[in-house]
Amino acid sequence: MNLPFFHATDLSGESATPVLEEETMRHMVQVLRMREGDELLLTNGRGLLAVAVVSSISKKSCTVTVKTVNDIPREGHHVTIAISPLKNSSRFEWFLEKAAENGIAAVVPLICHRTERQHIKKERWNSILISAMLQSRQCWTTELHDAASFTSFVEKADVEQKYIAHCMEREKAELQHLVKKDHQSSLILIGPEGDFTPEEISTALERGFHPVSLGNTTLRTETAGITAAVLMTHV
């Protein structure tokens, strides 16, 4: 049986007593009914994985002591998805959850010409990414970047492989035929409902982005994001 798995931002070395969030302690005490001496796993979301033991416990809180710590390297190449936020926030949050479960390294909320007015909920979105990391039992949290305007982001993008997925009738390659296991880093742009504008597509192509197709059907923004995530992380 897998040990319970939790997040601790300040996780460090052996014999340390990392501070757990109130929600984490409540779950340990009231839901899992853990006791002194029970073991658990902790990660800081940046590659550290620790085995810890409950050292003290009360009705509402508990303390844990780290027994062993390992540094787990990130597997696969570094994939970033720059994607337009959606008017329906629940659909964008669904994308974030599934992207994290698939091991996407970073997500950038991309503000395009056709992006509808959005409230960027960075704290909530980070919480979703951490929960998804724990659910999928990974040790690296998907990094959530600050929102960026399309033009400024495209001009500064510096990765090994750059792609833009769009719906216009132009020559495009299938994404799955371009992504290779030996790529160190890659980035894909996913547009808003209504797609990128022709000017945005031209700007990306001028900056070295490869135009790609995600299949034979027209996908919603969040579905396109997940399709790209699967194709780019499961090569």
N, C-alpha and C positions, 0 to 999 in steps of 0.2 A: 504493500500500500504506500502511495506517495505521501511524504510528509507535507503538512500544511505549508503554504508558500506565501510570504508577505514581503512588502516593500519597506525599506528603511533607508531614508536619504543619507543619514550620517554613518552608515555602516563602514567600519574600518578593519582593524586587526583582531586577532584572537584575544580572548578575555575581556573584550570591550563590552559595554552595555549600551547598545544603540537605543535612541529614543524612538518609540513607536507612536504612530498617530493614534489619536483617541478612537477613531473608527476601527482601526486594526485591533486595538486592545479589546474593544467591546465585542468584536467578532470572535476573538480568541476565547474570551471569558464566557460570554452569554450564548453564543451559537455553537462553537466547537467544544465548550466546557473543558478547556485544557487545564491541566493541573501542573503543580511543581514537578520538575523532572521530565516533562514531555518535551520532545524535540520538534523543531520546525526548521524551515529554510528561510533565509533572508537574502534579498538582493537590493543593491542600491540603484539598479537600472543602468549602471555603467560598467557592467561586466563582473562585478564581485558577487560571488555566491558563497553564503556562509551556512554552516550548520550551527544552530543555537539551541539553548535549553531554557525552559521557563524556570527562573530562579526564585521568583516570588509572585504571589497572585492574591488579589482581593476581589471583591464583588464587581468592581468597575475598572480595575487596571491590573497590569502585570509588568514584570521586569524580566528581560531575557539576557542571557550571557552567551557570547559567541564562543564556540568551541574550535571550529576550523574555518578558514577562509580560502577560497580559490579564485583565481582571476580567469574568467572564461572569455576567450577571444570571440569577437563577432564572426559568425559564419557567413560565407557568401560575400558577394560584392556589395558595395554601399549604394543602395537604391534610394533616390529622392523622388517623390511625386509632388509636383507643384500643381495644385488643383484649385479651381474657382470654388469659393464657398457657395452654398445654396440658400435660396429663400426658405426652404423647408429645413430647419436646423437638424431635425431628427435624421434626415437622410444623410446629411454630412457627417453627423456623429456615427452613424452606422458605417460609413466609409472608414472613418478613423479607426474604429474598433477592428474591422476586418483587415485593414492595412497593417495594423500593429500585429495582429495574429499571424500574418503572413511574413513578418520579419522585415517590413520596410524600415529603412534607417531613419528617414526624415520626411516630413510633410511641410509644404509651404502653402499657406492660403494665398492664392494668386488672384489679385484684383484686376480683372479684365474690363474691357469697354462695356461688355454686356452683363457683367456681374451685377446682380441686384443688390440693393443696399443691405448690408449685413452688420450684425453686431458680433465682433470676434470675441468668443468666450474662451479665452486662453486657459484660464484656471480649470474650467469644467472640461475642456478638451484634453488637457494634460492628465486629468484624473481618469478619463476614459482610456487614454493610451496606457497608463500604468495598470489599470484593471485588466486590459487586454493582454498586456505582457505577462501578468501573473496567471491569467486564465490559460495561456498557451505555454506557460512554464519556461519563459525565456529570461535572460539576464540583462538584456539591453532594451531600454525604453525607446520607442520611436520619438525622435526629437521633433518638437513642434516649433517651427521658426515663426518669427513675426510676419504678419501679412505684408506682401510686397506688390507693388504695381507691376503690371506685365512688362512694360518697356524697360524699367530700371533693372528688374530681375534678369530678363533675358540678356541684357547687355553685360551683366556681371557674371553670368553663369560660367563656371570653370570646372568642368568634369570631363572624364574620358569620353563618354558617349552621351549625346544629347538628342532627344526625340520630341516631336510634337505630334499628338494625335488630333486629327480634325476630320470634319465630315465633307469638306469641299471636294468636288470632282477634279482632283489633281493626281498626278502620279505619286503613289505611295507604296512603301514596302510593308510586308507583314511583320509586325513587331517581333514575333517569335523566331523569325528567321535572322534577326539582327543581333539579338542578345546572346552573348557568349559567356561560358563559365569563367573564362580568364579575365573578364572585364573587372577592373578594380572599382570603378564608380560609374554610375549612370543616372540620368535625370530624364523624366518625361513630363511634358506639359499637358494637362487635361483642362479643357475649356468649360465655360459656363453653359447653362441652358441657352440654346440659340447659337452655340459654337463661338469660336474665335472669329473676329472680323478678318476680311481679306488682308487688311493692313497689318494686323498682328501676325498672321501666318507669314506674310512676306518678311516682316522684321525678324522672325525666328529663323527663317531659312537663310537670311543674310548673315545671321550670327552662328551658322553652322549646325543648326538643328536638322535632324533627318525627319522628313514627314513619314508617319506610319499609320497603318490601319490596325484596328483591334478585332477585325472580323467583318462578316458580311451584313451585319445588322446595325441599325442606329441605336446606340446605347445612351441611357441617361448618364449624367455626369458621374454620379457615385458608382454606377455599374462599370463605366469605363475605367474609373480609378481602380476598382478591385480587379478587373480583367488585366489591366496593366501590371498590378502588383503580383498577381499569380504568374503571369508570363515572365516577369523579370526576376522573380526569386526562385522559380522552380525549373531552372534550366539544367 
